[in-house]
Amino acid sequence: MPTTTDFISELVRAANEIERLRAYETRRLLERAGVTIRDMREAAGIPSSRTAADAVVDLQAVQGRLFRGVATRDQAKVALLDAAAMIRDLHIMLDSGTEIDLLPGN
């Protein structure tokens, strides 16, 4: 099973070689990234906002544009790099043992 760092590398590599990827490959990577981010957030105790402000929603929007054939390569590249950065940050946080304590109403 690939490690988190392997997946981060795969996302960055894909972003750097975006012109070689087919839309369905990029969509699949973004889908995997979204699931990974949600799982890591859950493990860290970070609830999903389920609003347009949630960065995972942005990844899903690019997936949808790729499906419809209207996303640009630059949009796909940015989404892949954003996903890699989010996963990297969550990985660092989980490895450090940082605890999230959300106060009600915040």
N, C-alpha and C positions, 0 to 999 in steps of 0.2 A: 504494500500500500504506500502510495507516495506521501512524503511528509509535507507539512505546511510550507516549508521553505522550497521544496521542489515545485509546489503549485505556484508559489509566488514567482519563481524563476520562469515557469511556463507562461504565466500571464505577461511578464515583462518581455520575454522572447517573442511572444505572439504580437505584442504591441509594436515591437521593433521590426517585425516582419509582416506587418498588417497587409501589405500588398500581395503576399503569397497565400493568405488565408481566404477561404470561401466564407460567405456570410453565415452559413450554418455552423461552421467551426467556431466562429467568433461568438455566435449566439450561445452555443453549447458551453464555451468557456465562461461567458458572463452568467449563464444559468448556474453552473457549478460554483462560481464565485459568490453569487447571491446566497446559495444554500450554505456555503462555508461561512460566510459572514454572519448569517442568522444563527447558525449552530454555535459559533464562537461567541457571539453576543449573549446567547442564552447561557453558555458556560460561565461567562463573566458576570451574569446577573444584569445585563443591560436590556431593558425592554425595547421592543420595536415601537416606534412612534406611529407607524402605519399611516403616515401623512406624506405629502409631497416633499416635506423637508428631509425625509429619510433618504440617505444616499443610495440605499438599495433600490429605491423606487426609480432613481435616475438610471441605474444599471438596467432595470427592467424596461424603461422607456427606450433605451438604445436597442435592447433586444427586439422590441416591437418594431422599431424603425428598420432594423436589419431584416426582420421577417417580411416587412412590406417593401423592402428594397429602396428605402429612401434615406437611410443613414449614410453619412460620408465615412470614408476611411479615417479621417481625423477624429470624428466623433467616436468611432469604434476604438481607436487607439487610446484616446483620453479615458474612455470607460474602462478599458483593460488596465491601464496604469492606475486609475483611481481604485479599482478593485484590489490590485496588488498592494497598494499603500494601506488600504483599510485592513486587509488580512494581515499584513506585516505589523501594523500597530496593535491589532488585537492579539496577535501571537506574542508580541513583546509583553503586553499587559498580562496575559495569562501565564506566561513563563515567569514573570516577576512576582506573581502571587498577589498582585494588587487587588484589593476588594472594592467593589462598588457598593456604596450605601446611598440609596435614593430616598430622600425625605418625601413624605406625602405632600402633594401640592407643588412640588418643584419639577 
